[in-house]
Amino acid sequence: MSRISQIGFPGLGIQPFSVDSVAFTIFGVEIAWYAVIITLGMIMAVAYCMFRARQVGISGDDVIDFALLAIPVGIIGARLYYILTKLEDFPTFRDWISIRDGGLAIYGGIIGGALAVLLMARIKKINFMAFADCTMPGIILAQAIGRWGNFCNGEAFGYETDIFCRMSLNNFLTGYETLMVHPCFFYESLWNIIGFVLINIFYSKRRYDGQVFVAVCGWYGLGRAWIEGLRTDSLYLPPIFGLDNLRISQVLAIGIFALCLGFLIYHAVKKTDKPLYVKANKKG
């Protein structure tokens, strides 16, 4: 369904302009910018993985096989994660499968995709951690690109603010009232781009398989923990131990960051330095 938003950045001198959530129509079916941008992100992630995978002897054909399983399973995981946090909003099976109405969660996508990659790695006898190193930087690049789909939908914004980069927004999510809000979609996109650049600067210095994978997960967790606290559309956990208003993604992000930091510190102190995986009989 087409959604028109009036968006501006007054602190940057950008006056409000109209953004339509629909990119084009094919045979009467509306194709959203969100879908187009997410697809672009997936293509970029696969292309990046091919580039890195060839450096360790994993062929382009192998990468395509991984992608053909991981992408659909990742989408299913992203949908299930979202549904399970808001079961009351999905009473019928049709509601469960109607992803055109929105409702995907990145953590579910990563979990589902990771399980698919783990299965395929076992089938192809490829080191999972080595392949994860090739893949994860492309995932945060895809997430950086994908957040602009949220921009086109006029969503994933934060509380009202007067910060210099504030975004003026007027659409059905704001009750057609113009609000000055944190552009959380932009914060996360920028954070992920910085992480992507940094990890590629230091990529050649990795000392063991899985180091890049864990570093990227930690970087994403750190940024998401901060950004999620600004958002107004978070999914919340039920009260636990007398605590309420706990954001699911924020709690998960903090946990991921802590685990990844602990892992990296442990291996830094231990001075882990293992031979990096290279697949025998290089192809492609």
C-alpha positions as CSV (number, residue, x, y, z in Angstrom):
1,M,0.0,0.0,0.0
2,S,1.4,3.4,-1.0
3,R,2.4,5.6,1.9
4,I,3.3,9.2,1.4
5,S,5.6,10.9,3.9
6,Q,6.7,14.5,4.1
7,I,10.4,14.5,5.2
8,G,12.9,17.2,5.8
9,F,16.1,18.0,7.7
10,P,15.6,21.7,8.8
11,G,18.9,21.7,10.7
12,L,20.7,20.9,7.5
13,G,18.7,23.4,5.4
14,I,16.7,20.6,3.6
15,Q,13.1,21.6,3.3
16,P,10.3,19.0,3.5
17,F,9.7,16.9,0.4
18,S,7.4,14.0,-0.5
19,V,8.6,10.4,-0.3
20,D,6.3,7.7,-1.7
21,S,6.9,4.2,-0.3
22,V,6.0,2.6,-3.6
23,A,8.8,2.5,-6.3
24,F,6.7,1.2,-9.2
25,T,3.8,-1.0,-10.1
26,I,3.9,-4.3,-12.2
27,F,0.6,-5.8,-13.4
28,G,-1.2,-3.9,-10.7
29,V,1.1,-5.0,-7.9
30,E,2.8,-2.3,-6.0
31,I,6.6,-2.8,-5.5
32,A,7.8,-0.9,-2.5
33,W,11.1,0.9,-2.3
34,Y,11.8,-1.1,0.8
35,A,11.8,-4.3,-1.2
36,V,14.0,-2.8,-4.0
37,I,16.5,-1.5,-1.5
38,I,16.6,-4.7,0.6
39,T,17.2,-6.7,-2.6
40,L,20.0,-4.3,-3.5
41,G,21.5,-4.9,-0.1
42,M,21.4,-8.7,-0.6
43,I,23.1,-8.4,-4.0
44,M,25.9,-6.3,-2.5
45,A,26.3,-8.8,0.4
46,V,26.6,-11.7,-1.9
47,A,29.0,-9.9,-4.2
48,Y,31.2,-8.9,-1.2
49,C,31.2,-12.5,0.1
50,M,32.3,-13.7,-3.4
51,F,35.2,-11.3,-3.3
52,R,36.4,-12.5,0.1
53,A,35.6,-16.1,-0.3
54,R,37.8,-16.5,-3.4
55,Q,40.7,-15.4,-1.2
56,V,40.4,-18.5,0.8
57,G,39.6,-20.8,-2.1
58,I,35.8,-20.9,-1.8
59,S,34.3,-20.7,-5.3
60,G,31.6,-18.3,-6.5
61,D,29.4,-21.3,-7.1
62,D,29.7,-22.3,-3.5
63,V,28.8,-18.8,-2.4
64,I,25.7,-18.9,-4.6
65,D,24.7,-22.2,-3.1
66,F,25.0,-20.7,0.4
67,A,23.0,-17.7,-0.6
68,L,20.2,-19.7,-2.2
69,L,19.6,-21.4,1.1
70,A,20.5,-18.6,3.6
71,I,18.5,-15.8,2.0
72,P,15.0,-17.5,2.1
73,V,15.7,-19.1,5.5
74,G,16.9,-15.7,6.7
75,I,13.6,-14.0,5.6
76,I,11.6,-16.7,7.3
77,G,13.7,-16.2,10.5
78,A,13.2,-12.5,10.3
79,R,9.4,-12.9,10.0
80,L,9.1,-15.5,12.7
81,Y,11.2,-13.4,15.1
82,Y,8.9,-10.4,14.5
83,I,5.7,-12.4,14.8
84,L,6.7,-14.2,18.0
85,T,7.2,-10.8,19.7
86,K,3.7,-9.6,18.7
87,L,1.6,-12.8,18.5
88,E,-1.6,-10.9,19.3
89,D,-1.3,-9.0,16.1
90,F,-1.1,-12.1,13.9
91,P,-4.2,-14.2,14.6
92,T,-4.4,-16.1,11.3
93,F,-1.9,-17.9,9.0
94,R,-2.5,-15.4,6.3
95,D,-1.3,-12.6,8.7
96,W,1.8,-14.7,9.3
97,I,2.8,-14.9,5.7
98,S,1.7,-11.5,4.6
99,I,5.2,-9.8,4.6
100,R,4.0,-7.2,2.2
101,D,2.2,-5.6,5.2
102,G,5.6,-5.3,6.9
103,G,7.2,-6.9,9.9
104,L,10.7,-8.3,9.6
105,A,13.4,-8.3,12.3
106,I,17.1,-8.3,11.5
107,Y,18.1,-10.5,14.4
108,G,15.7,-13.2,13.3
109,G,17.2,-12.9,9.8
110,I,20.7,-13.3,11.1
111,I,19.9,-16.3,13.2
112,G,18.0,-18.0,10.4
113,G,20.7,-17.2,7.9
114,A,23.5,-18.4,10.2
115,L,21.7,-21.7,10.8
116,A,21.4,-22.2,7.0
117,V,25.0,-21.3,6.5
118,L,26.1,-23.7,9.3
119,L,24.1,-26.5,7.6
120,M,25.5,-25.8,4.1
121,A,29.1,-25.5,5.5
122,R,28.7,-29.0,7.0
123,I,27.4,-30.4,3.7
124,K,30.2,-28.8,1.7
125,K,32.9,-29.4,4.3
126,I,33.8,-25.7,4.5
127,N,35.0,-24.1,7.7
128,F,32.0,-22.2,9.1
129,M,34.0,-19.5,10.9
130,A,36.1,-18.9,7.8
131,F,33.0,-18.4,5.7
132,A,31.4,-16.3,8.4
133,D,34.4,-14.0,8.2
134,C,33.8,-13.6,4.4
135,T,30.1,-13.0,4.9
136,M,29.5,-10.8,8.0
137,P,31.0,-7.5,6.7
138,G,28.7,-7.8,3.7
139,I,25.7,-8.3,6.0
140,I,26.3,-5.0,7.8
141,L,26.8,-3.3,4.4
142,A,23.4,-4.8,3.4
143,Q,21.9,-3.5,6.6
144,A,23.3,-0.1,6.0
145,I,21.7,0.0,2.6
146,G,18.5,-1.6,3.8
147,R,17.9,1.1,6.4
148,W,17.1,3.5,3.6
149,G,14.1,1.3,2.9
150,N,12.9,2.5,6.3
151,F,13.5,6.0,5.2
152,C,11.2,5.5,2.2
153,N,8.5,4.1,4.5
154,G,8.9,7.0,6.9
155,E,9.6,4.7,9.8
156,A,12.3,3.6,12.2
157,F,12.5,7.0,13.7
158,G,13.1,8.1,17.3
159,Y,11.9,10.5,19.9
160,E,11.3,14.2,19.3
161,T,14.5,16.2,19.4
162,D,16.1,19.5,18.5
163,I,19.5,18.0,17.5
164,F,21.1,19.6,14.4
165,C,20.4,16.5,12.2
166,R,16.8,16.2,13.4
167,M,14.3,15.0,10.8
168,S,10.9,16.6,10.3
169,L,8.3,13.8,9.6
170,N,4.7,13.9,8.7
171,N,2.8,10.7,7.8
172,F,0.2,8.3,9.2
173,L,2.7,7.1,11.9
174,T,2.9,10.6,13.3
175,G,-0.9,11.1,13.1
176,Y,-0.2,13.5,10.1
177,E,1.4,15.9,12.6
178,T,4.8,17.3,11.7
179,L,7.3,16.1,14.4
180,M,11.1,16.7,14.7
181,V,12.6,13.3,15.5
182,H,15.8,11.4,15.6
183,P,16.5,9.9,12.2
184,C,17.4,6.5,13.7
185,F,17.5,4.8,10.3
186,F,20.3,7.1,9.3
187,Y,22.2,6.6,12.6
188,E,22.3,2.9,12.0
189,S,23.1,3.1,8.4
190,L,26.1,5.4,9.1
191,W,27.2,3.2,12.1
192,N,27.2,0.2,9.8
193,I,29.1,1.9,7.0
194,I,31.8,3.0,9.5
195,G,32.0,-0.5,10.8
196,F,32.2,-1.9,7.2
197,V,35.1,0.5,6.4
198,L,37.0,-0.2,9.6
199,I,36.7,-4.0,9.3
200,N,38.0,-3.9,5.7
201,I,41.0,-1.8,6.8
202,F,41.9,-4.4,9.4
203,Y,40.7,-7.5,7.5
204,S,44.1,-8.6,6.4
205,K,45.4,-8.5,10.0
206,R,43.0,-11.2,11.3
207,R,44.8,-13.9,13.2
208,Y,42.2,-16.7,13.4
209,D,39.0,-17.7,11.7
210,G,36.0,-16.1,13.2
211,Q,37.7,-13.0,14.4
212,V,36.1,-10.8,11.8
213,F,32.7,-12.4,12.3
214,V,32.8,-11.8,16.1
215,A,34.2,-8.2,15.7
216,V,31.4,-7.3,13.3
217,C,28.7,-8.8,15.5
218,G,30.1,-6.8,18.5
219,W,30.3,-3.6,16.5
220,Y,26.7,-4.0,15.4
221,G,25.5,-4.9,18.9
222,L,27.2,-1.8,20.4
223,G,25.6,0.5,17.9
224,R,22.2,-1.1,18.0
225,A,22.1,-1.0,21.8
226,W,22.5,2.8,21.7
227,I,20.2,3.5,18.7
228,E,17.4,1.2,19.9
229,G,17.1,3.3,23.0
230,L,16.1,6.3,20.8
231,R,13.4,4.5,18.8
232,T,9.7,4.8,19.4
233,D,8.7,1.5,17.7
234,S,10.7,-1.0,19.7
235,L,9.4,-4.4,20.6
236,Y,9.3,-5.0,24.4
237,L,9.9,-8.0,26.6
238,P,7.2,-9.0,29.1
239,P,8.1,-7.9,32.7
240,I,11.0,-10.0,34.1
241,F,12.1,-9.9,37.7
242,G,10.0,-6.8,38.3
243,L,11.6,-5.0,35.3
244,D,9.5,-3.7,32.6
245,N,9.9,-1.6,29.5
246,L,12.9,-3.7,28.4
247,R,13.4,-3.5,24.6
248,I,14.0,-6.9,23.1
249,S,16.5,-5.7,20.5
250,Q,18.4,-3.5,23.0
251,V,18.8,-6.3,25.5
252,L,19.9,-8.7,22.8
253,A,22.3,-6.1,21.4
254,I,23.9,-5.6,24.8
255,G,24.2,-9.3,25.3
256,I,25.8,-9.8,21.9
257,F,28.3,-7.0,22.4
258,A,29.3,-8.3,25.8
259,L,29.8,-11.8,24.5
260,C,31.8,-10.7,21.5
261,L,33.9,-8.3,23.5
262,G,34.7,-11.1,26.0
263,F,35.6,-13.5,23.1
264,L,37.9,-10.9,21.5
265,I,39.6,-10.0,24.8
266,Y,40.1,-13.7,25.7
267,H,41.8,-14.4,22.4
268,A,43.8,-11.2,22.6
269,V,45.2,-12.2,26.0
270,K,45.7,-15.8,24.9
271,K,47.4,-14.4,21.8
272,T,45.5,-16.8,19.6
273,D,47.3,-17.1,16.2
274,K,46.0,-20.1,14.2
275,P,46.6,-21.0,10.5
276,L,43.8,-19.4,8.5
277,Y,41.5,-21.8,6.6
278,V,42.1,-22.2,2.9
279,K,39.9,-24.6,1.0
280,A,41.8,-27.3,-0.9
281,N,41.5,-27.4,-4.7
282,K,40.6,-23.8,-5.3
283,K,37.9,-23.1,-7.9
284,G,36.6,-19.9,-9.4
